[in-house]
Each structure stands twice: as C-alpha cells, then as structure tokens.
Amino acid sequence: MYVTPEQIQASTKANMDAILSLATSQFAAFEKFASLNANAVKAVFEDSIANTRALAGAKDVQELVNLQSTFAQPAIEKAIAYSKSMYEVATQNNTEFTKATERRVTEWNENFVSLLDKAAKNAPAGSDVAVSAVKQMLAAANSAYDNFNKVTKQATEIAEANVAAATETVKGMTKSKKAA
C-alpha cells in the first residue's frame, strides 16, 4: 500500500484544477461587480447632469420643487435595481463556490474511504474494529456536513425571500408617496 508518483501527480493535478476553476469563477464575479459599479457610476453621473440642467431651466420656485420631487423616484428604483443585481451576483458566486467545495469534499471522502479499505486489507488481524470506528466517524462528519449545508441553504432561501419582500415594500412606499 504505497503511494505512487502517478497517484501524487493525479491528486496534485485535481487540486490545481479545482483551485484554477475557483479562481476563474471568482474573477468572473469580480468582473460582474466592476461592471455593475461602472454602470451605476455612469448612470448617476448622467442623471446628475440631466437633473442639474432641468433645475437650471426652472422658471419659478414651484417648478423647482416639482422637479426635485420627480428626481427621487427614479433614483430609488435605480438603487433598488443596483442592490438586487449586486445581491444576485454574490448569491450566484456563492452557489458556484459551494458546489465546487461539495465536489471536492465528496472526492476527498471517496479517496479516503478507498485508502481506508486498502489499509484494512493489509492491517493485522483485529484491527477491523479500529477501521470500522474511523468509518463511523467519517460517516458522522459527513452527516454533520450535510446538515450544515441544508441549514445554510435554508438560511439563504430565507434571506433571498426577505430581500425580495424588502424590495417590494420599498417600491410600494415610493409608489404611495408618488401618488400622494
């Protein structure tokens, strides 16, 4: 039961592939965040110019007040859309990271169990109790990990529902203010 250079090379390659895949995923998320931020800054700048021109063209105080009140609604809607987009990118990135981690943990568990089985075949008589205990510990750890993942997924779903509800509440508040 010796580890061969080919096994070490295969393991190293698999680990590097996983790391490079995660790095690529993280960079893609960074690009999305940068793009969202650049677009938001550009939109704010363009809106500021348009709003300033509109305010400068106001003929009286009443028109000035009316213009200022009309600027708030689009700004709030854009802020909500920006926040929602940022949240979606973060959630998508987290999902990809979780999937990659789950794949690596599953592969590691399979390799460890295989190694444990090989060791058990070459172990002295009576060591099957120790091997069984290690397998039970691994099964318990996997069960705890699965439960943690389920709880995390439920918390994420609750957070997403809360964000959606808060977004709708803010939209409703701005619409009611506009109607008043």
PEBEL-V841209 format. One record per backbone hydrogen bond with DSSP energy under -0.5 kcal/mol. CO is the residue of the C=O (numbers start at 1). NH is the residue of the N-H. Records with the same first field share a line. If there is no record, write none. Layout:
CO = NH ; NH
//
This chain:
2 = 4
4 = 8
5 = 9
6 = 10
7 = 11
8 = 12
9 = 13
10 = 14
11 = 15
12 = 16
13 = 17
14 = 18
15 = 19
16 = 20
17 = 21
18 = 22
19 = 23
20 = 24
21 = 25
22 = 26
23 = 27
24 = 28
25 = 29
26 = 30
27 = 31
28 = 32
29 = 33
30 = 34
31 = 35
32 = 36
33 = 37
34 = 38
35 = 39
36 = 40
37 = 41
38 = 42
39 = 43
40 = 44
41 = 45
42 = 46
43 = 47
44 = 48
45 = 49
46 = 50
47 = 51
48 = 52
49 = 53
50 = 54
51 = 55
52 = 56
53 = 57
55 = 58
60 = 64
61 = 65
62 = 66
63 = 67
64 = 68
65 = 69
66 = 70
67 = 71
68 = 71 ; 72
69 = 73
70 = 74
71 = 75
72 = 76
73 = 77
74 = 78
75 = 79
76 = 80
77 = 81
78 = 82
79 = 83
80 = 84
81 = 85
82 = 86
83 = 87
84 = 88
85 = 89
86 = 90
87 = 91
88 = 92
89 = 93
90 = 94
91 = 95
92 = 96
93 = 97
94 = 98
95 = 99
96 = 100
97 = 101
98 = 102
99 = 103
100 = 104
101 = 105
102 = 106
103 = 107
104 = 108
105 = 109
106 = 110
107 = 111
108 = 112
109 = 113
110 = 114
111 = 115
112 = 116
113 = 117
114 = 118
115 = 119
116 = 120
117 = 121
118 = 122
119 = 123
124 = 127
126 = 129
127 = 131
128 = 132
129 = 133
130 = 134
131 = 135
132 = 136
133 = 137
134 = 138
135 = 139
136 = 140
137 = 141
138 = 142
139 = 143
140 = 144
141 = 145
142 = 146
143 = 147
144 = 148
145 = 149
146 = 150
147 = 151
148 = 152
149 = 153
150 = 154
151 = 155
152 = 156
153 = 157
154 = 158
155 = 159
156 = 160
157 = 161
158 = 162
159 = 163
160 = 164
161 = 165
162 = 166
163 = 167
164 = 168
165 = 169
166 = 170
167 = 171
168 = 172
169 = 173
170 = 174
171 = 175
172 = 176
173 = 177
174 = 178
175 = 179
176 = 180
//
